[in-house]
């Protein structure tokens, strides 16, 4: 995500991280802020302690990646690690169609 943000933000890519905690200590705003700083994450991250976003997108695993086009349509969903090249190709495709 950090790499895609660095490469494509100026082209229009907007990344919004959604933090849905797995463990109780991950519900703390201070903890999340410190982790974002430590990891060098510069794109916005929302805290989803109530799992509203998690449920709205029918998420069931960490991590899950979604690509949503400028019209708000879900264009891609990937559960788990991997598929980075495919995801990046779709990012470029969606940005080209803006």
C-alpha positions as CSV (number, residue, x, y, z in Angstrom):
1,X,0.0,0.0,0.0
2,X,2.8,2.4,0.9
3,X,4.5,1.8,-2.5
4,X,1.2,2.3,-4.4
5,X,0.5,5.4,-2.5
6,X,4.0,6.8,-3.3
7,X,3.7,5.8,-7.0
8,X,0.1,6.7,-7.8
9,X,-1.2,9.3,-5.4
10,X,-0.3,12.2,-7.8
11,X,-2.1,10.3,-10.6
12,X,-5.3,10.2,-8.5
13,X,-5.1,7.0,-6.4
14,X,-6.6,7.5,-3.0
15,X,-5.8,4.9,-0.4
16,X,-7.9,4.7,2.7
17,X,-6.8,2.1,5.3
18,X,-9.4,0.6,7.5
19,X,-8.1,-0.6,10.8
20,X,-10.4,-3.3,12.2
21,X,-8.7,-4.6,15.4
22,X,-8.1,-8.3,15.9
23,X,-6.9,-7.9,19.6
24,X,-8.2,-5.6,22.4
25,X,-5.1,-3.5,22.6
26,X,-5.5,-2.6,18.9
27,X,-8.6,-0.6,19.7
28,X,-6.6,2.2,21.2
29,X,-6.2,5.3,19.1
30,X,-2.8,5.9,20.7
31,X,-1.6,2.4,19.7
32,X,-2.9,2.9,16.1
33,X,-1.2,6.3,15.8
34,X,2.1,4.9,17.0
35,X,2.0,2.0,14.6
36,X,1.2,4.2,11.7
37,X,4.1,6.4,12.6
38,X,6.4,3.4,13.1
39,X,5.4,1.9,9.8
40,X,5.6,5.2,7.9
41,X,2.0,5.1,6.7
42,X,1.1,8.5,5.3
43,X,-2.3,7.8,3.8
44,X,-5.5,8.1,5.9
45,X,-6.5,5.2,8.1
46,X,-9.9,5.0,9.8
47,X,-10.5,3.0,13.0
48,X,-13.3,0.5,12.6
49,X,-13.6,-0.7,16.2
50,X,-17.3,-1.4,15.8
51,X,-16.6,-3.4,12.6
52,X,-19.2,-1.4,10.6
53,X,-17.0,-1.1,7.5
54,X,-15.8,-4.7,7.9
55,X,-19.4,-5.9,7.9
56,X,-20.6,-3.5,5.2
57,X,-18.0,-4.9,2.8
58,X,-18.6,-8.5,3.9
59,X,-14.9,-8.8,5.0
60,X,-13.9,-11.9,6.9
61,X,-10.1,-11.9,6.8
62,X,-7.0,-9.7,7.4
63,X,-5.9,-8.3,5.0
64,X,-8.5,-7.7,2.4
65,X,-7.9,-5.3,-0.4
66,X,-10.6,-3.5,-2.4
67,X,-10.3,-1.3,-5.5
68,X,-13.2,1.1,-5.9
69,X,-13.5,3.2,-9.0
70,X,-14.2,7.0,-9.1
71,X,-17.9,6.3,-9.4
72,X,-17.9,4.3,-6.2
73,X,-18.2,0.8,-7.8
74,X,-16.3,-2.1,-6.3
75,X,-14.0,-3.3,-9.1
76,X,-11.7,-5.8,-7.3
77,X,-11.5,-7.6,-4.0
78,X,-8.6,-9.7,-2.9
79,X,-8.4,-11.6,0.4
80,X,-5.1,-12.3,2.0
81,X,-1.5,-11.6,0.9
82,X,-0.3,-11.7,-2.7
83,X,-1.8,-10.8,-6.1
84,X,0.3,-7.6,-5.9
85,X,1.2,-7.5,-9.6
86,X,-2.4,-8.1,-10.6
87,X,-3.7,-5.5,-8.2
88,X,-1.1,-2.9,-9.4
89,X,-2.1,-3.6,-13.0
90,X,-5.7,-3.0,-12.1
91,X,-4.8,0.3,-10.3
92,X,-3.0,1.5,-13.5
93,X,-6.0,0.4,-15.6
94,X,-8.5,2.3,-13.4
95,X,-6.3,5.4,-13.2
96,X,-6.0,5.4,-17.1
97,X,-9.8,5.3,-17.4
98,X,-10.3,8.3,-15.1
